[in-house]
C-alpha cells in the first residue's frame, strides 16, 4: 500500500507513464537501508517527501442581514445557474437568533423550495444533490435580527 500511495503522488506530480513513475520512485528512494531485499528488488527504502496536497475548494461566502419575518436571497433574487451535483450551504448568525436556510430551484417561472434547514438556532446546514437548473439560497429570519454568513460549496 505504501508504494501505491507513492505512485499516486508521483502521477499527480507529473510522472505520467509507468516507467516515469518507476524511475521517480527508485531515484528518490534511500539506498543502503534495506537488508535481505531479495532477488529483483531495487534494494531501496521508499521515500516520498511531504508531497503537496491541494485543499478542497473553500466555497463562496455570502453575507447579509435579516430580521424577524424577513428574507434575504443569495447570490440575489435571480439565483445562479448550476450544471448539477452536490450543493452545500452552511449558515451562521448571531447567538440568540433563529435563522432558517432554504435552497430554492426555479421551475416553470416560479421558485420552489427543494431543501430546508429549520432548526431553532441561527446555525443551519443543507447538503443537496441537485440536477441542472437555476438555484438560489433563501435566508429567513424566524426570530431576532442580525448579520449572517452563508458558505456555499459546489
N, C-alpha and C positions, 0 to 999 in steps of 0.2 A: 504493500500500500504506500510506502514511503516513495518508492520510485515512481509510481503512478502519479502521485501528487506533484513530485518534482517535474515530471514530464509535462503535466498540465501547466505548471508555471512557465516552463521553457516554451511551450506552444504559445502561451499568452504574451510572451516577450519576444516573439519573432522567430522562433525555431519552427519553421513551417513544414519541414519534412521529417520523416522518421530518422534519417541519417543525421539531420541537423540537430534534432533533439538528443540523439545518442551522443553525438560529438559534444554538445553543450554539457550534458550530464557528466561525461567522462573527463572533459577538460577542467571542469570546476570542482571535481572530487579531490579529496585529500589522499595522497599516497602514503604507504608505509604504516597504515593503521589497522589493516585487516590481516588477521592471522588465519591460516588454513582456508584460504579462499576457494580452493578447488579449481579443477580444470575448466578453462574457458572464461573464468572470471577476470574482469579488468583489474581486480585486486585494488580497489579504491573505495574509500568511505564517502558516501553520498554527502554533498554539500549544496544547499540551495540558496544560502544567504537569507536575507529577510524578505525578498520579493517585494512587489508593490501590490497594494490592494486598492481597487477603485471602490470608493464608498458608494452606497446606494444613493439614488437621486434624493436630494434634500426636499424636493417638492416646492410648491408655490405657496407663499404666505400671503394671506389677505387679512386686513384689519378693518374694523368698523365699530359702530356704536349702535346699540339698541336700547329701548326702554320698554317697560311693560306694555304688551299689546302691539308692539311694532315689529316689523321685519326688515331685514337687510339682505340684499342679494349679491352673491359673488360669482363670477367676476363682474357682475352687473345684471340688469334685468334681461338682457339679450342672451346671456349664457355663453357657452363655449362649445365648439364642435369637437366630438370625440370619436375616434375610429373604433373603439371597443376595447374591453379588457377590464382590469380591476381599478376601480376608483376608491380612494380612501380620503376621508375627511376627519380631521381631529380639531375639535373646537375647545377653546378655553376662554373663560371670562372671570370676572372678579368673584371672590368668595361671597357667599350670601345671596347670590343671584341665581336665577333658574333660566338658562338659555337653552333652547332646543335647536337641533340641526336636522335639516331635511335636504335630500337630493331630489331634484325635480328634472323631468325629461319633457321636452317639447314634443307633443303628439297631436297631429291634426290641428295645429294652430293654438293649442292651449297647453298649459303646464300641468303635468301630473306628478304627484309625489310617488317616487319609486322606492325610496328608503327613508327611514326616520330614526332619530335617536331622541327620546323624550324623557330623559332621566330627571331627577329632582335637583340637579346641580347645574353649574354652567360648564361642566366638562362633559363633552359628548363625542362619540366616535361612530363613524359609518364605514363599512367596507362593503362594496357593491360590485358585482360582476355585471358590467354594462355592455349593451350592444351599441352599435354605432348610432350616433344621433347628436342632438343638441341638449346640453345639460346646464344646470345652474345649482348653486348652493343657496339655501334659504336659512338664515339665522333668525330665530324668533325669540323675542324677549317675553318669556312667560311671566316672570316676576323680577322686579329690580331693574336697574339700568346700569350701563357702563360700556366700556370698550371690550372688544373680543379679538381673539386671534384665531384664524382658521387656517390650518395647514392642509393643503391638498396634495396628494401623491397619486400619480398616474402610472 
